[in-house]
Amino acid sequence: MDVDNRPASGLNNHWAHDNPTFPVLTGAAGIFGAWGTGYIPHTTILDPQGVVRGNWVGWSSSAGNAMHSVIQAWLPAPAEPEVAALHFSGDANNDAHPDPGELLQLELVLANPAGLQGAQNLSCNLETAGPWLTVTQAQTFADQLPGGGQTACAPLLVLQVDPASPRHTAQLQFSWSATGAQGEALSGSFSAPLDVARHPLLVVDRDPAYDEAGPVIAALDQLGLAYDLWTGGCADQPSDSLKSWNTVLWLGGRQFPALDEADLFQARLHVSQGRRFFLSAQHLPSAAADLAEIFAIQEGAFAPGPILSGVPGSPFENGFCQLNTPGGAQNSIHPNELLLLEGAESLFDWAPGPGAALAGRRDATGRALCAAFPLEAVGTQIEGWVTIPELLSECLAWLDQPQELPAPHLEIQRLADGSLRLQWNSIPGAAGYHVWTGTHPFQVGSLLDTTPDTTYTLPAPSAGMAGYRVEASID
């Protein structure tokens, strides 16, 4: 701005050889007449918000380039679109996430950083999306992208995820073009990461009012475990949305309920489909049938002390764990003790006092583990005692460990036609039975078949000696 009312042509003569891209205004003496510097500057530099950033009284041809670059640095720069959000819809399971085999619609939301010029007639084209994504609608548009603002583009982009796609992060590469504030042509490119498929572990922070997820996520990061994170429960999710993850770590925290009806439905379904569910909460679901079906436990009285003691034969054998306050057994609302039902195992007991503190079941219908305390309450003040990372590591390994079922009692009967009928007792938790044969009792032998039944018929054996055995299997 020139403040001594000289014509614009006079100022532009000073800057002509630098080809200025900024406007020169005249007649602003009244604005800066009382600027408080002891004099009125001939030229004042303003940033995009109108803040005075500098001035010159005179002109020096030797300093022209420096003066020009300073002014350009403070004046609005051209628009630079960047991705503010990617909104997905239209996928098969309606979870707004790209999974293998799905066709997705993508709404691209762009932002223009504060201080940059606005853009008009914006056109974006999705150039590449990686080897596992096929783009069938690549171009989208926006009328305006103001400086410091956001805008959603239309129409929706469309992508097809290859059914064989592994879990990976794709890089979406976009090109763009637009018209600037002075009518100039603008263009460029930007990219955005896109996680395809799921991590094997989902962490659900059901009680975000208390920072239980923070210590647990820090422990998972320390262990180098990849995970997805939800905040809240399942009420607003599709009824089978947990199926995208093999293992769910549900942080119920300190508030009641740890799981509402929608959550319980998904937990029962998740476990019944052979997946893993790990609940940590100070308040357990109130329905005894839910606890029995999911975890094979019953709720007892509140626990009498703040110390957990490892159970012989468990991963924490001869180990101890201390609970901190608040959130542990020393606060006004005590965690519960767990009473084991048939098929349940305890990993930690309350010490002193009866009942389990961490217990669950592993069988053919699924794996479920329940901690009757918030994981955030696990303390680290006693050297050598179990910490949150150690507890998580062992519990997740326990959920994935193959279960050893007892051997069935086998009886063999020769039928009238010479064939053999093998019959054995049913083993609780078995999904099926492997039938083996061999010529030596100390050799593995050969697998004949796998059957869900408790009988199996063989044709009449040839001459020679043969033995048979049956193994129960959980999968």
Buried (B, 14 or more C-beta within 10 A) or exposed (E): BBBBEBEEEEBEEBBEEBEBEBEBEBBBEEEBEEBEEEEBBBBBBBBBEEEBEBBBEEBEEEEBEEBBEBBBEBBBBBBBBEBBEBEBEEBEEEBEBBBBEBBBBBBBBBBBEEBBBBBBEBBBBBEBBBEBBEBEEBEBEBEEBBBEBBBBBEEBBBBBBBEEBEEEEBEBBBBBBBBBBEEEEBEEEBEBEBEBBBBBBBBBBBBEEBEBBEBBBEBBEEEEBEBBBBEEBBEEBEEBBBBBBBBBBBBBBBBBBBBBBBBBBBBBBBBEEBBBBBBBBBBBBEBEEBBBBBBBBBBBEBBBBBBBBBBEEBBBEEBBBBBBEEBBBEBEEBBBBBBBBEBBBBBBBBBEBEBBBBBBBBBBBBBBBBBBBBBBBBBEEEEEBBBBBBBBBBBBEBBEEEBEBEEBEBEEEEEEEEEBEBBBEEBEBBBBBBBBBBEEEEEEBEEBEEBEEBEBEBEEBEEEEEEBBBBBBBE
